[in-house]
């Protein structure tokens, strides 16, 4: 009998790409996907007709609990801050017997590491602090409760037992075009491109010295697939439990340098008059993009050792810097800039 997987966020950017990679892996899975409405359902069914559609949302606690009870694995790729969903899914999995435990692979994010700059309200400055999911992981599991995603992460970690095997996948800045049935757009880099286009110049928070780690969405999906395969076989080296964080990074960037590269790409493609970058106040940044000061101005640095050591993860996607011209072109096309620019050139 094929392992039963219940996935949330299947039409989203992260979940959609993970679903694509799961199907592409060639393994046989009995997959059920949570969908909000028939429009979302059609998007999945047209691409994956064998998937069972479960109509509801993250507030459908009884439904989520029942689906988790029936599933061997819950792949939770939807809202990382939804308490009701996390509670219901882990409650359903807790009904599993210890000899056939249920697995939850939860999606958090390295936004959990922003707390120091949030507390000090320092944005745009560099930090030397780098977290690690292999050594001193207790630093990650004991971060302050006010850190982003922390309340839901605690629900997942606390559910770990002989009946519930837990893992938290913690992606940083994700980039690259997704391959899912609906949303194929990331957030941080595309939003920086959007703001650059709308303002007509590059955007920078403070001194622009902030560090984030990054990962291509296709490489991120490989981690989900590896964890699913480890759960279905019940063997391998995967680590589960109350300290099972999996960072997913393939390098890091400085946001000020990314701002320059984005402005350069926009200028070279003819969308803005020059490649200059302007520093904006925190209030101005947050007006352009919700929580923009944290997205581009607070530090989030980590090293993804566990996935490499235990899952044999070997990321190979192109770099975020190489992705910038394509992301800029996509954003410009999405917002009509390419059509307008072509008409202007044509006279």
C-alpha positions in Angstrom: 0.0 0.0 0.0 1.3 3.4 -1.0 2.3 5.7 1.9 -0.4 8.3 2.6 0.6 12.0 2.5 -1.5 14.9 3.5 -0.1 18.2 2.1 -1.1 21.8 2.9 -0.1 24.7 0.8 -0.1 22.7 -2.4 -1.0 25.7 -4.6 1.5 27.9 -2.8 5.0 28.6 -3.8 6.8 26.3 -1.4 4.2 23.5 -1.3 3.6 23.6 -5.0 7.2 23.1 -5.8 7.6 20.4 -3.2 4.5 18.6 -4.6 6.0 18.8 -8.1 9.3 17.2 -6.9 7.5 14.5 -4.9 5.6 13.5 -8.0 8.7 13.7 -10.2 10.6 11.4 -7.8 8.7 8.5 -9.3 7.8 7.0 -5.9 4.2 5.8 -5.4 2.3 8.0 -2.9 -1.3 8.3 -2.0 -1.6 12.1 -1.8 -4.4 14.2 -0.4 -4.2 18.0 -0.7 -6.0 20.7 1.3 -7.6 23.3 -1.0 -9.7 26.3 -0.2 -12.1 26.3 -3.1 -12.9 24.7 -6.4 -10.7 27.1 -8.3 -7.7 25.9 -6.4 -8.9 22.4 -6.7 -9.1 22.6 -10.5 -5.5 23.9 -10.6 -4.3 20.8 -8.8 -6.5 18.3 -10.5 -5.6 19.5 -14.0 -1.9 18.8 -13.2 -2.3 15.9 -10.8 -5.6 14.1 -11.4 -4.7 11.3 -9.0 -4.5 13.5 -6.0 -7.5 13.5 -3.6 -8.8 17.0 -2.9 -9.8 17.9 0.6 -11.8 21.1 0.7 -11.3 23.4 3.7 -8.8 25.9 5.1 -6.4 26.2 7.9 -9.2 27.0 10.4 -11.0 23.7 9.6 -9.6 22.1 12.7 -11.7 19.0 12.8 -11.0 18.3 9.1 -7.3 18.8 9.5 -7.3 16.5 12.6 -9.1 13.8 10.7 -6.8 14.0 7.7 -3.7 13.9 9.9 -5.1 10.9 11.6 -5.5 9.1 8.3 -2.1 10.1 6.9 1.3 8.5 7.4 3.0 11.9 6.7 1.7 15.4 7.0 3.7 17.8 4.8 2.7 21.2 6.2 3.8 23.9 3.7 1.1 26.5 4.4 1.1 29.4 6.8 4.0 29.0 9.3 2.2 31.2 11.8 -1.2 29.4 12.0 -1.7 28.0 15.5 -5.1 26.3 14.8 -3.7 24.3 11.9 -0.5 23.2 13.7 -2.5 22.2 16.8 -5.1 20.2 14.8 -2.5 18.4 12.6 -0.4 17.3 15.5 -3.5 16.3 17.5 -4.5 14.0 14.6 -1.1 12.5 14.3 -1.0 11.8 18.0 -3.7 9.1 17.4 -1.1 7.0 15.7 0.2 3.9 17.5 3.9 4.0 18.5 4.6 1.0 16.3 3.3 3.0 13.3 4.1 6.6 14.1 2.9 9.5 12.1 5.3 12.1 10.7 4.9 15.8 10.4 7.3 17.8 8.2 6.5 21.4 9.1 7.7 24.5 7.2 9.0 27.4 9.4 11.6 29.9 8.2 14.8 31.5 9.2 12.7 34.6 10.1 13.0 32.9 13.6 16.5 34.3 13.7 15.5 38.0 13.3 14.7 38.4 16.9 18.0 40.2 17.9 17.6 43.0 15.4 13.9 43.2 16.1 14.6 43.6 19.8 17.3 46.3 19.3 15.5 47.9 16.3 18.7 47.9 14.3 18.2 47.6 10.6 20.7 47.6 7.8 23.7 46.6 10.0 25.7 43.4 9.8 25.8 40.7 12.5 28.4 38.1 12.9 26.1 35.6 14.7 25.6 32.4 12.6 23.2 29.6 13.8 23.8 26.0 13.1 21.4 23.0 13.0 24.1 20.5 13.8 26.1 21.9 16.7 24.6 24.0 19.5 21.1 23.5 18.0 19.8 24.3 21.5 20.4 27.9 20.6 17.7 27.5 17.9 15.2 25.6 20.1 15.5 28.2 22.9 15.1 31.4 21.0 12.8 34.0 22.6 9.0 33.5 22.3 8.6 36.8 20.5 10.6 35.6 17.5 8.7 35.1 14.3 7.2 31.7 13.9 8.3 30.7 17.4 4.8 30.0 18.8 3.9 27.5 16.0 7.4 25.9 16.1 6.9 25.2 19.8 3.6 23.4 19.0 5.3 21.2 16.5 8.3 20.4 18.7 6.2 19.8 21.7 4.1 17.2 19.8 7.2 15.0 19.4 6.6 11.5 20.9 6.7 7.8 20.2 3.6 8.4 18.1 4.6 11.6 16.4 7.9 12.1 14.6 8.6 15.8 14.0 10.9 17.8 11.7 10.9 21.5 11.0 12.3 22.7 7.6 13.6 26.2 8.0 14.2 27.9 4.6 15.9 31.4 4.4 15.5 33.7 1.4 14.0 31.5 -1.3 14.4 32.4 -4.9 13.8 31.0 -8.3 10.6 30.2 -10.3 8.4 27.6 -8.7 7.0 24.6 -10.6 3.7 24.3 -8.7 0.1 24.5 -10.1 -0.5 28.1 -9.0 1.8 30.5 -7.2 5.3 30.3 -8.7 6.6 33.6 -7.2 8.7 33.9 -4.1 8.6 37.0 -1.9 11.8 38.8 -0.8 13.6 39.2 -4.1 10.5 39.7 -6.2 9.2 42.4 -3.8 12.6 44.2 -4.0 12.3 44.1 -7.8 8.7 45.4 -7.6 9.7 48.3 -5.3 12.7 49.2 -7.5 10.4 49.3 -10.6 7.8 51.4 -8.8 10.3 53.9 -7.3 12.5 54.1 -10.4 15.7 53.4 -8.4 17.2 50.8 -6.1 16.0 50.4 -2.6 18.2 50.0 0.5 17.6 49.7 4.2 20.1 51.7 6.3 23.7 50.9 5.6 22.7 47.9 3.5 25.1 45.5 5.4 22.5 43.0 6.5 23.2 39.3 5.8 20.7 36.6 4.9 21.3 33.0 3.7 19.5 31.8 0.6 18.3 28.7 -1.3 16.9 28.0 -4.7 13.3 26.7 -4.4 14.2 23.5 -6.4 17.0 22.7 -3.9 14.5 23.3 -1.0 12.1 20.8 -2.5 14.8 18.2 -2.5 15.0 18.4 1.3 11.2 17.8 1.6 11.5 14.8 -0.8 14.4 13.4 1.2 12.5 13.7 4.5 9.4 12.1 3.0 11.4 9.2 1.7 13.1 8.8 5.1 9.7 8.8 6.8 8.2 6.2 4.4 11.0 3.8 4.7 11.4 4.3 8.5 15.1 4.0 8.0 18.1 6.1 6.9 19.8 8.8 8.9 17.1 11.4 9.1 16.7 12.9 12.6 13.3 13.5 14.1 12.2 15.0 17.4 12.2 18.0 19.6 15.5 19.4 18.2 14.9 18.4 14.6 15.5 21.6 12.8 16.7 21.5 9.2 18.1 24.7 7.9 18.2 24.9 4.1 20.8 27.2 2.7 23.3 27.3 -0.1 25.3 30.4 0.6 24.5 33.9 1.9 24.1 37.4 0.5 24.3 41.0 1.7 21.1 42.9 1.0 22.8 46.1 0.0 24.7 44.2 -2.7 21.5 42.6 -3.9 19.8 46.0 -4.1 22.7 47.2 -6.3 22.3 44.1 -8.6 18.6 44.5 -8.8 18.9 48.2 -9.8 21.5 47.3 -12.3 19.3 44.6 -13.8 16.3 47.0 -14.0 18.5 49.7 -15.7 20.1 47.3 -18.2 16.7 46.0 -19.2 15.5 49.6 -19.7 13.0 49.9 -16.9 14.6 52.6 -14.8 16.7 55.6 -15.9 19.9 54.7 -13.9 21.2 52.0 -11.5 21.4 54.3 -8.5 20.3 53.0 -5.1 18.7 55.2 -2.5 18.4 54.7 1.2 14.9 55.0 2.6 13.7 55.4 6.1 12.3 52.4 8.0 8.8 53.8 7.7 9.1 54.4 3.9 10.4 50.8 3.4 7.5 49.4 5.4 5.1 51.4 3.4 6.5 50.0 0.2 6.5 46.4 1.4 5.0 45.0 4.6 7.8 44.2 7.1 10.3 45.4 4.5 12.8 46.5 7.2 12.9 42.9 8.5 12.9 41.3 5.0 15.9 43.4 3.8 17.3 45.0 7.0 17.5 42.4 9.7 20.1 39.6 9.9 19.2 35.9 9.4 22.4 33.8 9.2 22.6 30.0 9.5 24.4 26.9 8.2 22.5 23.9 6.9 24.7 21.1 8.1 22.0 18.5 9.1 20.5 18.0 5.6 23.9 17.7 4.1 25.2 15.2 6.7 22.1 13.1 7.2 20.1 13.3 4.0 23.0 13.7 1.5 21.5 17.0 0.4 23.6 18.6 -2.3 22.1 21.9 -3.5 22.9 22.8 -7.1 20.6 25.6 -8.2 22.0 28.7 -9.7 22.9 31.5 -7.3 20.6 34.3 -6.2 22.8 36.8 -8.0 22.4 34.8 -11.3 18.7 34.7 -10.7 18.2 38.5 -10.4 17.9 39.3 -14.2 15.2 36.7 -14.7 13.3 37.7 -11.6 13.4 41.4 -12.7 12.1 40.5 -16.1 9.3 38.4 -14.6 8.2 41.2 -12.3 8.4 43.8 -15.1 6.3 41.6 -17.3 3.8 40.9 -14.5 3.3 44.6 -14.0 3.2 45.6 -17.7 6.6 47.3 -17.8 7.9 45.2 -20.7 4.9 46.0 -22.9 5.2 49.7 -22.0 8.9 49.7 -22.7 8.5 48.0 -26.0 5.9 50.5 -27.1 8.2 53.4 -26.0 11.1 52.0 -28.0 8.9 51.5 -31.0 8.0 55.1 -30.9 
